[in-house]
Amino acid sequence: MDILLMLPEGDRCWRFLPPENMKALEALGRVHRNGKGRQFTTEELRGLLPEMDVVVTGWGSPCIGGKVLTDKHPGLVAHTAGTVAPYVDGVTFQKGIRVVCANEVFAKGVAEGIEGRIPDYGSPPRATLFFTQFSSYSR
């Protein structure tokens, strides 16, 4: 399996993929790292994506969509952060590419951060009730 790691090598990349996570990723297949010190251009992606099975995106990555996808394309886009809205478009889904993100991983920490900013007036804040009812958040 060929995996394109779009995050340029450096601090941001290593924050999301420290050595133990990189080792786990490398155990899944051949990882093609972005050693350019910048994001890939549209032209570079058009040349790289047809040979990849998986693309790993992160904050600042270019959109894996209509401008860069061809008939031969990866089967999975794995985003290392939350929302994928800036990183894929309708063409991504039309081509049947699966898209996953780390929303579930970050959800509890975000919920706790929000809850910590809500004043305590002696009763559970509405946000706490919302998170308790509608997510996997638990105290």
C-alpha positions in Angstrom: 0.0 0.0 0.0 1.3 3.4 -0.9 0.6 6.2 1.5 1.2 9.9 0.7 1.9 12.0 3.8 1.1 15.5 2.7 2.2 17.3 5.8 5.6 18.9 5.2 8.2 17.5 7.5 8.7 19.7 10.5 7.1 20.6 13.9 3.5 20.3 12.8 4.0 17.0 11.1 5.8 15.6 14.2 3.1 16.9 16.5 0.5 14.7 14.8 2.8 11.9 13.8 5.5 11.4 16.5 7.9 8.6 16.0 5.6 5.9 17.5 2.7 7.0 15.2 5.0 7.2 12.2 6.3 3.7 12.9 2.6 2.4 13.0 1.9 4.2 9.7 5.0 2.7 8.1 3.9 -0.7 9.2 0.8 -0.3 7.0 2.7 0.4 3.8 5.2 2.5 2.0 5.0 6.1 3.3 5.9 8.8 0.8 6.9 11.8 2.9 6.7 15.5 1.9 10.2 16.6 2.3 9.7 19.8 0.3 9.3 22.1 3.3 6.0 23.4 1.9 2.6 22.1 0.7 2.5 20.2 -2.6 1.3 22.2 -5.6 -1.7 21.2 -7.7 0.6 20.0 -10.5 2.7 17.9 -8.1 -0.5 16.3 -6.6 -1.8 15.5 -10.0 1.3 13.5 -10.6 1.5 11.9 -7.2 -2.1 10.9 -6.4 -2.7 8.3 -9.1 0.0 6.2 -7.6 -1.3 6.4 -4.0 -3.7 4.2 -2.1 -4.0 6.5 0.9 -3.5 10.3 1.4 -2.9 11.7 4.9 -3.8 15.4 5.1 -3.4 17.9 7.9 -3.9 21.6 8.6 -3.0 23.7 5.6 -3.0 20.7 3.1 -4.4 21.5 -0.4 -7.9 20.1 -1.2 -7.9 16.6 -2.5 -10.7 17.3 -5.0 -11.7 18.1 -8.5 -8.5 20.1 -9.3 -6.1 17.3 -8.5 -8.0 14.0 -8.9 -7.9 11.9 -12.1 -9.6 8.6 -13.1 -6.9 6.8 -11.1 -7.0 8.0 -7.5 -6.5 7.0 -3.9 -9.2 5.1 -2.1 -8.9 6.9 1.2 -8.2 10.4 2.5 -7.2 10.4 6.3 -7.2 13.8 7.8 -5.1 14.2 11.0 -7.4 17.0 12.4 -11.2 17.7 12.7 -13.3 19.1 9.9 -12.5 17.9 6.4 -14.4 20.7 4.7 -11.4 22.5 3.3 -9.5 19.4 2.4 -12.0 17.5 0.2 -14.9 18.5 -2.1 -17.9 16.9 -3.9 -15.7 15.3 -6.5 -13.9 13.4 -3.8 -17.1 11.7 -2.7 -18.4 11.3 -6.3 -15.3 9.2 -7.0 -16.1 7.0 -4.1 -13.1 8.0 -2.0 -13.5 7.3 1.7 -12.7 10.2 4.0 -11.9 9.9 7.7 -10.9 12.5 10.3 -9.8 12.7 13.9 -13.0 14.4 15.2 -13.8 11.6 17.6 -10.2 11.8 19.0 -10.5 15.5 19.7 -14.1 15.7 20.8 -13.7 15.0 24.5 -10.8 17.5 24.9 -12.7 20.2 23.0 -15.9 19.6 25.1 -13.8 19.8 28.3 -12.2 23.0 27.2 -15.6 24.5 26.4 -17.1 23.3 29.7 -14.2 24.8 31.6 -15.0 28.2 30.2 -18.7 28.1 31.3 -19.3 29.8 34.7 -20.6 27.5 37.4 -23.9 28.9 38.8 -24.7 25.9 41.0 -26.5 23.8 38.3 -25.2 21.9 35.4 -24.5 24.2 32.5 -26.7 23.6 29.4 -23.5 22.7 27.4 -22.8 19.9 29.9 -26.3 18.5 29.4 -25.9 18.8 25.6 -22.5 17.0 25.5 -23.8 14.3 28.0 -26.9 13.6 25.9 -25.6 13.9 22.3 -22.0 12.7 22.3 -19.7 10.2 23.8 -18.5 12.8 26.3 -18.5 11.6 29.9 -17.1 13.0 33.1 
